[in-house]
Amino acid sequence: MKNLILCIILVLAVMFSSASAFAAYPEVKRIILDSDMRPGPDDGTVLCLLAGWTRIGNTMTEAAYTAEYPGHNKIELLGIAVVAGNETEPRGFAHGVRQLEIINADNIVVQGTSIPTGIPIYEGARYGLRGGRMNREVLEAEFRITGPVGYQGYFGWATNSSYANNPDRDPMQPWMNFYKSTAGGGNGGGNGYGGVRPGGPTYPYAYYPRQIDGTPANADPNGIDNAVDFIIHTINSNPPNTISIIAIGPLTNIALALRKDPGIAARTKEIVYMGGSFYMKGNSSAAAEYNWWADPEAAKICVRTSWGDRNSAGYRNYGNQVVSGLEAHAFLPLLPSNHATSIARNRISSNPAQNTFALTAEEVAWFNQSQYFYNELVTQCRWYRNLPNAGALWDVIAAAWLVNPAVTTGWYRTASENQTSASIGAMRGLYIDVEADLNSNYGRSTSYSPGDPPNQVVEGSGLTGGPAGTQKAAIQAYTDATLFWNRIVAPSHMDPAKVAGSNPTPYIPTNPLVP
């Protein structure tokens, strides 16, 4: 009898042990979001996606979460660092503050930081490492060397006369001026928000240095009032190799943090970039994708940095760097309008207690009026290679990989100049670099096949591998559109009460994800 009881106890122990193992998160991704915070389909949607998954993870048990979302990592968004990019930095910061107010992010508990609650946001770099580029004469001289540049983002203040006469486009203006005039109310036109919201910002976790008009700095409880110090403090105050960075704008903040404290690189778990164009034309100059063209010097510093644990499998395979360039976004089918509408209707409820981000009744009406993210999701322009319904949701694919890495179904496996459709397959790190010399390839990203031994290859020697000093990175190619839309984007934008056990109108791709 005693033996029987012991056997039963042993069987139950094994069962509970198996159940616990099955219920474990694949990983807990503790994330710093570094972004130029343009409102709309990419930066704005990434903020909502990561905040949404943070909220879902906070409100579900580990067992329930892993059962409902098998393969999904638990997401903890630790804070946002804003950088100049598509928008001037003060415009981006104002947009970010307003978006956090819209989703009531002050009620989303942030784990593992000194901030007791709420997702913090910090002002960052207002210029790239070559700050003189914001001078009109300097840019015009640069263009005579590099060739014409189409999309210029925040540099338009220096080259576009209508921008130069508009104080809202001034890279040095106080961020609150733009918030009051446009992002948080005022004219309410042309900014993606719609309507008018009188008064100044109300978000309690917005941190910034002293402004040019004398407005005093607002620091967090650790005395930190800027993005660079926030990045450094967050990485150093947490256990080694537990923090992931997702950088979806120019890399100025990250490069400045590395310059100030190079040791943060070894303590970071991984870095995910939205940037670069390795196998197709650029979207800024003919050679360069915008984010890395906006600050090539910063991009080169970052991609040549040795990130994370050098003894880890991730470092050996792909240098703990993942790149979501223009290629991945060219191959992702656009979200059909009926699917977007279904997400929106499930997310926004007339009952404040039942909508995803606990909006007030006033906010619900205001939000519905503008259809904020969804109009832009539905009306994304079509990009390269004339793929049917090809959308350009640049930043969102990078963020989706952090939620569930299975969303990337194909990776580039050969150097830029040798790429064919047959060279896309399982994840493999390639050596990458960014051209930071002022020539016709300024800002261009390039990949090289892995060499053996690594990082000891002299360019032009005829050996495989990248130039001396380059590091490996994995470059995304194909995306599982069904997993992306139905199981990553949609749930993070829905009423939590309606998420479990149901999807919005299922998305079925209408064209194969093959070029």
TORPADREN-731977 format. One record per residue (C-alpha): z, y, x. Coordinates in nm, 3 decimals. Each point is the difference from the previous one (the first is absolute). Layout:
// TORPADREN-731977
        c3        c2        c1
         Z         Y         X
...
//
This chain:
// TORPADREN-731977
        c3        c2        c1
     0.000     0.000     0.000
     0.091     0.234     0.285
    -0.336    -0.068     0.163
    -0.180     0.073    -0.326
     0.176     0.334    -0.035
    -0.086     0.088     0.359
    -0.364    -0.088    -0.065
    -0.009     0.217    -0.310
     0.156     0.291     0.190
    -0.254    -0.046     0.280
    -0.293    -0.006    -0.244
     0.126     0.313    -0.177
     0.044     0.175     0.334
    -0.357    -0.082     0.097
    -0.126     0.117    -0.340
     0.184     0.330     0.020
    -0.110     0.044     0.360
    -0.363    -0.057    -0.101
     0.033     0.235    -0.293
     0.144     0.270     0.225
    -0.280    -0.046     0.251
    -0.258     0.015    -0.276
     0.154     0.319    -0.137
    -0.005     0.186     0.331
    -0.225     0.303     0.044
    -0.284    -0.071     0.243
     0.107     0.318     0.179
     0.190     0.319    -0.071
    -0.227     0.290     0.095
     0.206     0.311     0.076
    -0.258     0.276     0.011
    -0.053     0.351     0.131
    -0.298     0.160    -0.176
    -0.179     0.257     0.221
    -0.253     0.181    -0.218
    -0.197     0.319    -0.052
     0.099    -0.031    -0.368
    -0.319     0.094    -0.177
     0.048    -0.037    -0.376
    -0.224    -0.253    -0.167
    -0.126    -0.349     0.064
     0.112    -0.081     0.352
     0.311     0.180     0.133
     0.144     0.060    -0.346
    -0.062    -0.356    -0.110
     0.154    -0.138     0.322
     0.314     0.202    -0.065
     0.024    -0.137    -0.354
    -0.087    -0.353     0.113
     0.267    -0.017     0.270
     0.257     0.181    -0.213
    -0.084    -0.227    -0.294
     0.047    -0.318     0.202
     0.324     0.139     0.143
     0.125     0.054    -0.355
    -0.115    -0.345    -0.112
     0.173    -0.162     0.298
     0.320     0.191    -0.075
     0.007    -0.111    -0.364
    -0.087    -0.371     0.037
     0.195    -0.281     0.163
    -0.159    -0.160     0.302
    -0.063    -0.320    -0.195
    -0.159     0.183    -0.295
    -0.213     0.217     0.230
    -0.137    -0.288     0.205
    -0.066    -0.204    -0.313
    -0.189     0.283    -0.170
    -0.181     0.123     0.313
    -0.051    -0.296     0.234
    -0.115     0.113     0.342
     0.113     0.361    -0.051
     0.229     0.154     0.257
     0.299     0.202    -0.114
    -0.078     0.368     0.053
     0.252     0.265     0.101
    -0.155     0.347     0.037
     0.239     0.183     0.234
    -0.166     0.340    -0.004
    -0.315     0.208     0.033
    -0.116     0.201     0.302
    -0.268     0.257    -0.089
    -0.275     0.102     0.243
    -0.297     0.237    -0.012
    -0.318    -0.181    -0.097
    -0.205     0.017    -0.318
     0.235     0.281    -0.100
     0.179     0.255     0.211
     0.348    -0.133     0.066
     0.184     0.242    -0.235
    -0.244    -0.087    -0.281
     0.049    -0.370     0.066
     0.377     0.038     0.011
    -0.001     0.193    -0.330
    -0.217    -0.268    -0.162
     0.232    -0.272     0.133
     0.310     0.174    -0.133
    -0.159     0.043    -0.343
    -0.113    -0.363    -0.011
     0.352    -0.116     0.085
     0.132     0.217    -0.282
    -0.255    -0.146    -0.243
     0.108    -0.357     0.073
     0.371     0.086     0.016
     0.022    -0.142     0.352
     0.346     0.151     0.039
     0.118    -0.295    -0.212
    -0.157    -0.265     0.225
     0.270    -0.133     0.231
    -0.105     0.003     0.365
     0.148    -0.286     0.200
     0.116     0.019     0.360
    -0.003     0.376     0.050
     0.267     0.265     0.001
    -0.153     0.150    -0.315
     0.214    -0.133    -0.287
    -0.281    -0.003    -0.255
    -0.350     0.131    -0.047
    -0.310    -0.020     0.218
     0.009     0.282     0.257
    -0.305     0.202     0.104
    -0.031     0.203     0.321
    -0.233     0.274     0.119
    -0.200    -0.097     0.307
    -0.270     0.130     0.232
    -0.209     0.291    -0.128
    -0.259    -0.031     0.279
    -0.142    -0.280     0.211
     0.081    -0.043     0.369
    -0.290     0.234     0.081
     0.134     0.281    -0.215
    -0.267     0.240     0.124
    -0.259    -0.183    -0.209
     0.116     0.202    -0.301
    -0.171     0.302     0.155
    -0.345     0.056    -0.154
    -0.167     0.080     0.333
     0.149    -0.311     0.161
    -0.124    -0.226    -0.279
    -0.346     0.152     0.006
    -0.017    -0.058     0.376
     0.121    -0.358    -0.053
    -0.271    -0.064    -0.259
    -0.266     0.114     0.247
     0.118    -0.283     0.227
     0.078    -0.271    -0.253
    -0.259     0.074    -0.265
     0.061     0.107    -0.360
     0.306    -0.118    -0.192
    -0.015    -0.035    -0.377
     0.343    -0.058    -0.149
     0.257     0.211     0.189
     0.317    -0.026    -0.212
     0.261     0.261     0.087
    -0.226     0.136     0.278
    -0.194     0.166    -0.281
     0.249     0.287     0.025
    -0.160     0.090     0.335
    -0.366    -0.057    -0.094
    -0.023     0.074    -0.373
     0.015     0.372    -0.079
     0.124    -0.062    -0.355
     0.291    -0.202     0.142
     0.077     0.259     0.267
     0.063     0.262    -0.268
     0.218    -0.232    -0.209
     0.370     0.000     0.096
     0.040    -0.344    -0.161
    -0.219    -0.137     0.281
     0.199     0.159     0.283
     0.146    -0.280     0.216
     0.305     0.213     0.080
     0.094     0.114    -0.349
     0.340    -0.101    -0.142
    -0.045    -0.322    -0.194
     0.194     0.136    -0.296
    -0.260     0.273    -0.054
    -0.263    -0.261    -0.069
     0.238    -0.203    -0.214
     0.074     0.298    -0.221
    -0.361     0.119    -0.024
    -0.172    -0.332    -0.061
     0.170    -0.334     0.065
     0.304     0.051    -0.220
    -0.139     0.237    -0.260
    -0.166     0.339     0.006
    -0.373    -0.026    -0.057
     0.011    -0.381    -0.024
    -0.373    -0.020     0.055
    -0.209    -0.221     0.220
     0.292    -0.176     0.168
     0.016    -0.331    -0.185
     0.323     0.078    -0.182
    -0.114     0.198    -0.304
     0.219     0.215    -0.221
     0.265     0.245     0.112
     0.352    -0.076     0.114
     0.197     0.322     0.040
     0.266     0.046     0.265
     0.040    -0.115     0.357
     0.043    -0.348     0.146
     0.291    -0.211    -0.119
    -0.030    -0.301     0.231
     0.329    -0.032     0.194
    -0.131    -0.200     0.298
    -0.267     0.236     0.135
     0.073     0.095     0.362
    -0.173     0.267     0.207
     0.053     0.237     0.295
     0.039     0.376    -0.030
    -0.311     0.153    -0.157
    -0.210     0.286     0.132
     0.132     0.233    -0.271
     0.358    -0.061     0.110
     0.088    -0.263    -0.260
     0.280    -0.198     0.168
    -0.044    -0.361     0.101
     0.118    -0.279    -0.227
     0.125    -0.297     0.201
     0.108    -0.346    -0.113
     0.358    -0.126     0.051
    -0.088    -0.091     0.361
    -0.117     0.354     0.073
    -0.368    -0.105     0.000
    -0.248     0.252    -0.142
    -0.337    -0.128     0.124
    -0.220    -0.308    -0.013
    -0.004    -0.078     0.373
     0.379    -0.019     0.028
     0.016    -0.197    -0.326
    -0.237    -0.263     0.142
     0.199    -0.025     0.324
     0.340    -0.013    -0.172
    -0.106    -0.260    -0.257
    -0.140    -0.237     0.262
     0.294     0.042     0.239
     0.274    -0.025    -0.265
    -0.126    -0.332    -0.137
    -0.006    -0.341     0.171
    -0.295    -0.048     0.239
    -0.332    -0.108    -0.148
     0.098     0.053    -0.364
    -0.196     0.320    -0.075
    -0.370     0.007    -0.090
    -0.202     0.321     0.021
    -0.297     0.063    -0.227
    -0.198     0.297     0.127
    -0.265     0.110    -0.251
    -0.082     0.343     0.141
    -0.064     0.144     0.347
     0.239    -0.147     0.255
     0.157     0.323     0.128
     0.355    -0.073    -0.121
    -0.003    -0.349     0.151
    -0.136     0.121     0.335
     0.259     0.279     0.017
     0.276    -0.252    -0.075
    -0.129    -0.227     0.279
    -0.009     0.294     0.241
     0.358     0.095    -0.087
     0.139    -0.355     0.005
    -0.242    -0.263     0.137
     0.263    -0.268    -0.062
    -0.060     0.000    -0.374
    -0.323    -0.199     0.050
     0.183    -0.312     0.120
     0.252     0.030    -0.286
    -0.268     0.027    -0.271
    -0.105    -0.319    -0.177
    -0.364     0.098    -0.057
    -0.228     0.289    -0.082
    -0.274     0.004    -0.264
    -0.268     0.269     0.021
    -0.251     0.136    -0.243
    -0.250     0.133     0.248
    -0.304    -0.076     0.206
    -0.351    -0.114    -0.068
    -0.100    -0.280     0.235
    -0.307    -0.157    -0.161
    -0.152     0.277    -0.208
    -0.061     0.375     0.010
     0.284     0.248    -0.017
     0.089     0.210    -0.301
     0.077     0.317     0.197
    -0.243     0.009     0.289
    -0.274    -0.258     0.032
     0.216    -0.184     0.252
     0.355     0.043    -0.133
     0.219    -0.069    -0.300
     0.193     0.310    -0.108
     0.364    -0.095     0.071
    -0.068    -0.086     0.362
    -0.254     0.282     0.044
     0.268     0.248    -0.115
     0.216    -0.088     0.303
    -0.179    -0.235     0.242
     0.254     0.063     0.274
     0.285    -0.115    -0.226
    -0.200    -0.302    -0.120
    -0.071    -0.108     0.357
     0.370     0.024     0.091
     0.096    -0.213    -0.300
    -0.256    -0.280     0.023
     0.061    -0.034     0.376
     0.375    -0.036    -0.051
     0.166    -0.339     0.033
     0.168    -0.043    -0.341
     0.281    -0.234    -0.094
     0.137    -0.310     0.166
    -0.234    -0.100     0.282
     0.119    -0.360    -0.036
    -0.083    -0.019    -0.371
    -0.291    -0.196    -0.145
    -0.121     0.321    -0.164
    -0.025     0.175     0.335
    -0.184    -0.291     0.163
    -0.245    -0.023    -0.289
    -0.065     0.361    -0.101
     0.231     0.228     0.197
     0.211     0.065    -0.314
    -0.272     0.246    -0.106
    -0.205    -0.030    -0.321
    -0.294     0.234    -0.064
    -0.141     0.069    -0.344
    -0.316     0.191     0.084
    -0.295     0.114    -0.207
    -0.144    -0.353     0.001
     0.274    -0.152    -0.218
    -0.041     0.275    -0.256
    -0.376    -0.032    -0.016
     0.038    -0.361    -0.115
     0.265     0.046    -0.272
    -0.141     0.010    -0.354
     0.103     0.300    -0.210
     0.269    -0.031    -0.266
    -0.171    -0.019    -0.342
     0.101     0.276    -0.241
     0.144    -0.236    -0.260
     0.230    -0.151     0.262
     0.119     0.343     0.115
     0.065     0.106    -0.358
     0.197    -0.318    -0.060
     0.217     0.072     0.305
     0.058     0.358    -0.112
     0.094    -0.095    -0.355
     0.239    -0.268     0.117
     0.158     0.235     0.248
     0.051     0.310    -0.213
     0.214    -0.054    -0.308
     0.102     0.260    -0.258
     0.351    -0.141     0.033
     0.150     0.147     0.322
     0.212    -0.312     0.048
    -0.304    -0.226     0.006
    -0.245     0.160     0.240
    -0.027    -0.106     0.362
     0.155     0.303     0.164
     0.236     0.105    -0.281
    -0.191     0.318    -0.077
     0.139     0.246    -0.250
    -0.188     0.049    -0.325
    -0.132     0.332     0.136
    -0.124    -0.168     0.317
    -0.167    -0.278    -0.198
    -0.202     0.251    -0.201
    -0.083     0.196     0.316
    -0.092    -0.315     0.189
    -0.224    -0.133    -0.278
    -0.177     0.334    -0.020
    -0.108    -0.014     0.361
    -0.048    -0.380     0.029
     0.101     0.077     0.359
    -0.096    -0.300     0.212
    -0.211    -0.193    -0.244
    -0.287     0.243    -0.054
    -0.066    -0.006     0.371
     0.041    -0.376     0.021
    -0.266    -0.042    -0.267
    -0.242     0.262     0.128
     0.004    -0.092     0.370
    -0.331     0.077     0.162
    -0.216    -0.282     0.130
    -0.021    -0.037     0.372
    -0.199    -0.163     0.277
    -0.250    -0.288    -0.016
    -0.065     0.064    -0.371
     0.231    -0.277    -0.113
     0.033    -0.019    -0.381
     0.319     0.174    -0.111
     0.114     0.046     0.361
     0.302     0.226    -0.008
     0.171     0.185     0.285
     0.371    -0.055    -0.043
     0.061     0.046     0.370
     0.377     0.011     0.028
     0.087    -0.240    -0.281
    -0.149    -0.305     0.174
     0.213     0.068     0.306
     0.313     0.015    -0.217
    -0.101    -0.311    -0.196
     0.004    -0.209     0.320
     0.368     0.084     0.045
     0.074    -0.120    -0.354
    -0.192    -0.327     0.037
    -0.203    -0.076     0.315
    -0.209    -0.257    -0.191
    -0.185     0.298    -0.156
    -0.211     0.020     0.316
    -0.239    -0.294    -0.012
    -0.220     0.082     0.298
     0.056     0.163     0.340
    -0.244     0.119     0.264
    -0.008    -0.240     0.294
    -0.255     0.144     0.244
    -0.063     0.327     0.181
    -0.165     0.289    -0.181
    -0.339    -0.047     0.158
    -0.011    -0.376    -0.070
     0.108    -0.002    -0.365
    -0.185    -0.217    -0.252
     0.100    -0.135    -0.341
     0.084    -0.329     0.170
     0.256     0.170     0.223
     0.247     0.071    -0.284
     0.272    -0.257    -0.049
     0.364    -0.074     0.073
     0.230     0.266     0.140
    -0.067     0.071     0.366
     0.094     0.294     0.218
    -0.271     0.200     0.173
     0.060     0.261     0.266
    -0.058     0.346    -0.145
    -0.034     0.351     0.132
    -0.068     0.357    -0.118
    -0.229     0.246     0.178
     0.208     0.308     0.084
    -0.242     0.165     0.243
    -0.199     0.288    -0.145
    -0.349    -0.147    -0.045
    -0.225    -0.121    -0.281
     0.235    -0.296    -0.062
     0.315     0.212    -0.029
     0.242    -0.188    -0.227
    -0.209    -0.318    -0.007
     0.186    -0.332    -0.023
    -0.130    -0.301     0.193
     0.098    -0.367     0.012
    -0.035    -0.250     0.286
     0.025    -0.378    -0.002
     0.324    -0.142     0.143
     0.009    -0.057     0.375
     0.206    -0.246     0.199
     0.230     0.113     0.151
     0.043     0.299    -0.230
     0.011     0.365     0.102
    -0.138    -0.067     0.349
    -0.367     0.063    -0.070
    -0.191     0.282     0.165
    -0.255     0.160    -0.229
    -0.353    -0.074     0.112
     0.103    -0.305     0.202
    -0.189    -0.237    -0.227
     0.322    -0.179    -0.097
     0.114    -0.033    -0.359
     0.286     0.209    -0.133
     0.072     0.369    -0.031
     0.046     0.275     0.256
     0.319    -0.013     0.205
     0.293     0.114    -0.213
    -0.139    -0.104    -0.337
     0.203    -0.212    -0.242
    -0.091    -0.252    -0.268
    -0.026     0.082    -0.369
    -0.118    -0.194    -0.306
    -0.279     0.174    -0.195
    -0.027    -0.070    -0.373
    -0.334    -0.092    -0.157
     0.017    -0.171    -0.343
     0.258     0.039    -0.276
     0.097    -0.233    -0.285
    -0.074     0.248    -0.280
     0.174    -0.205    -0.270
     0.323    -0.022     0.199
    -0.033     0.366     0.097
    -0.044     0.141    -0.351
     0.187    -0.250    -0.218
     0.297    -0.093     0.214
     0.055     0.289     0.242
    -0.124     0.327    -0.150
     0.054    -0.067    -0.370
     0.364    -0.122     0.001
     0.116     0.292     0.215
    -0.142     0.242    -0.259
     0.136    -0.171    -0.312
     0.312     0.010    -0.213
     0.232    -0.255     0.169
     0.089    -0.148    -0.337
    -0.366    -0.086    -0.053
    -0.075    -0.127     0.349
     0.162    -0.342     0.002
    -0.219    -0.274    -0.138
    -0.293     0.221    -0.095
    -0.288     0.195     0.150
    -0.207     0.285    -0.135
    -0.360    -0.079    -0.090
    -0.091    -0.248     0.274
    -0.239     0.129     0.263
    -0.282    -0.237     0.086
    -0.235     0.111     0.281
    -0.358     0.040    -0.116
    -0.151    -0.034     0.346
     0.083    -0.218     0.302
     0.201     0.160     0.279
    -0.270    -0.072     0.257
    -0.225     0.268     0.152
//
